Amino acid sequence: MKKTHIIGIAIIAIAIMIIMSTAGDASTYVSFDEAIELAEDGSETKVHVVGRLKKDEQGHILGMEYDPLVDPNLFSFVLVDTNRYEQRVIYFNPKPQDFERSEQVVITGSMKNDVFVADKILLKCPSKYVEKEIQQTTTASM
C-alpha cells in the first residue's frame, strides 16, 4: 500500500471520530415535564425546550426579572412550553436583545433544583417583512 493511501485512511478515520463525538453531544427537544423527569433520574443531559413567554392581556411579559445594576449576568423569566406548563428559567448571562419582541423562545439547558438553567437562548422574532406584505396586499386590493 502506498503512503498516500495510508494517510487518506487515517484522515477518514479521524473525521469519523470527530463526527461521532459531536453527535453524542446533540440534545433533544422535550417538554418541561420530560426535562423534570430526566433531572429526577439523575441525568444531566442538555435538552431543548420550545415555548412562549408568559404575557398578560396587554402583551406585557410576566415574571421577567433583570436588573443590570445589581447583576448584569442574571436574567430570569417564565416560559410556557407547548403543553402549557409554566416553568421559571434562569440564564446566567445578560438579557438577549429584543427579548420582549420574541414570539417563540428555544432554550437549551437542564433542570436543577426545580428551576430550568439555560445555557443558550434562541429567539424567534416576528419577521420584519410581515407588516410590509400586509400593507402591500391591502393597497393592491383597493
C-alpha positions as CSV (number, residue, x, y, z in Angstrom):
1,M,0.0,0.0,0.0
2,K,1.2,3.5,-0.8
3,K,1.8,6.1,1.8
4,T,-0.9,8.3,0.4
5,H,-3.5,5.6,0.8
6,I,-2.5,5.1,4.5
7,I,-2.6,8.9,5.1
8,G,-6.1,9.1,3.4
9,I,-7.4,6.2,5.5
10,A,-6.1,7.9,8.7
11,I,-7.8,11.2,7.7
12,I,-11.1,9.5,7.1
13,A,-10.8,7.6,10.4
14,I,-10.2,10.9,12.3
15,A,-13.1,12.6,10.5
16,I,-15.4,9.7,11.5
17,M,-14.3,10.0,15.2
18,I,-14.9,13.8,15.2
19,I,-18.4,13.3,13.7
20,M,-19.3,10.6,16.2
21,S,-18.1,12.7,19.2
22,T,-20.1,15.7,18.2
23,A,-23.3,13.6,17.5
24,G,-23.1,12.4,21.1
25,D,-23.4,16.0,22.4
26,A,-26.5,16.7,20.5
27,S,-29.5,17.4,22.7
28,T,-33.2,16.6,22.1
29,Y,-36.4,18.7,22.1
30,V,-38.5,17.9,25.1
31,S,-41.3,19.5,27.2
32,F,-40.6,20.7,30.8
33,D,-42.3,17.5,32.1
34,E,-39.7,15.4,30.3
35,A,-36.9,17.7,31.5
36,I,-38.0,17.3,35.1
37,E,-38.2,13.5,34.7
38,L,-34.6,13.5,33.3
39,A,-33.4,15.5,36.3
40,E,-35.2,13.3,38.7
41,D,-33.5,10.3,37.1
42,G,-30.1,11.9,37.8
43,S,-29.5,12.7,34.1
44,E,-27.6,16.0,33.4
45,T,-28.3,15.8,29.7
46,K,-28.8,19.1,27.9
47,V,-32.2,19.4,26.3
48,H,-34.0,22.0,24.1
49,V,-37.4,23.3,25.2
50,V,-39.6,25.4,22.9
51,G,-42.1,27.8,24.4
52,R,-43.7,31.2,24.6
53,L,-43.2,33.9,27.1
54,K,-46.0,34.4,29.7
55,K,-47.8,37.6,28.9
56,D,-50.8,39.5,30.2
57,E,-53.7,40.8,28.1
58,Q,-51.8,43.9,27.2
59,G,-48.8,41.9,26.0
60,H,-46.5,42.7,28.9
61,I,-44.2,39.9,29.9
62,L,-45.0,38.4,33.3
63,G,-42.3,37.0,35.7
64,M,-39.3,38.6,33.9
65,E,-36.5,39.7,36.2
66,Y,-33.4,41.5,35.1
67,D,-31.5,44.3,36.9
68,P,-28.2,45.0,35.2
69,L,-27.2,47.4,38.0
70,V,-27.4,44.6,40.6
71,D,-26.2,41.6,38.5
72,P,-25.9,42.0,34.7
73,N,-25.3,38.3,34.3
74,L,-28.5,37.1,36.0
75,F,-31.7,37.0,33.9
76,S,-34.8,35.0,34.7
77,F,-38.3,34.7,33.2
78,V,-41.3,32.3,33.0
79,L,-41.6,30.2,29.9
80,V,-44.8,28.3,28.9
81,D,-44.0,25.1,26.8
82,T,-46.1,23.5,24.2
83,N,-48.1,21.6,26.9
84,R,-48.9,24.9,28.6
85,Y,-46.6,24.0,31.5
86,E,-45.1,27.2,33.1
87,Q,-41.5,27.0,34.3
88,R,-39.1,29.5,35.8
89,V,-35.9,29.8,33.7
90,I,-32.6,31.3,34.8
91,Y,-30.0,32.4,32.4
92,F,-26.6,33.4,33.8
93,N,-25.8,35.9,31.0
94,P,-27.2,39.3,30.1
95,K,-30.8,39.5,28.7
96,P,-30.8,38.9,25.0
97,Q,-31.5,41.9,22.7
98,D,-35.2,42.1,21.5
99,F,-36.2,39.5,24.1
100,E,-39.6,41.3,24.6
101,R,-40.4,41.1,20.9
102,S,-39.9,37.4,20.5
103,E,-42.8,35.2,19.5
104,Q,-41.2,31.9,20.4
105,V,-38.2,31.0,22.6
106,V,-36.0,28.0,22.4
107,I,-33.8,27.3,25.4
108,T,-31.0,24.8,25.9
109,G,-30.0,23.6,29.3
110,S,-31.2,21.3,32.1
111,M,-33.3,21.3,35.3
112,K,-31.6,22.0,38.6
113,N,-33.4,22.4,41.9
114,D,-36.9,23.0,40.4
115,V,-35.5,25.7,38.0
116,F,-34.5,25.3,34.4
117,V,-31.0,26.7,34.0
118,A,-30.5,27.8,30.4
119,D,-27.1,27.7,28.7
120,K,-28.4,29.2,25.4
121,I,-31.5,31.2,24.4
122,L,-32.6,31.3,20.7
123,L,-35.3,33.9,19.9
124,K,-37.8,33.5,17.2
125,C,-38.8,37.1,16.5
126,P,-41.6,38.2,14.1
127,S,-40.5,38.8,10.6
128,K,-39.8,42.5,9.8
129,Y,-41.3,41.8,6.4
130,V,-44.8,40.7,7.6
131,E,-46.1,44.2,8.1
132,K,-44.8,45.3,4.7
133,E,-46.5,42.3,3.0
134,I,-49.8,43.2,4.7
135,Q,-49.6,46.8,3.6
136,Q,-48.8,45.8,0.0
137,T,-51.8,43.4,-0.2
138,T,-54.2,45.9,1.3
139,T,-53.1,48.7,-1.1
140,A,-53.2,46.3,-4.1
141,S,-56.8,45.3,-3.3
142,M,-58.0,48.9,-3.1
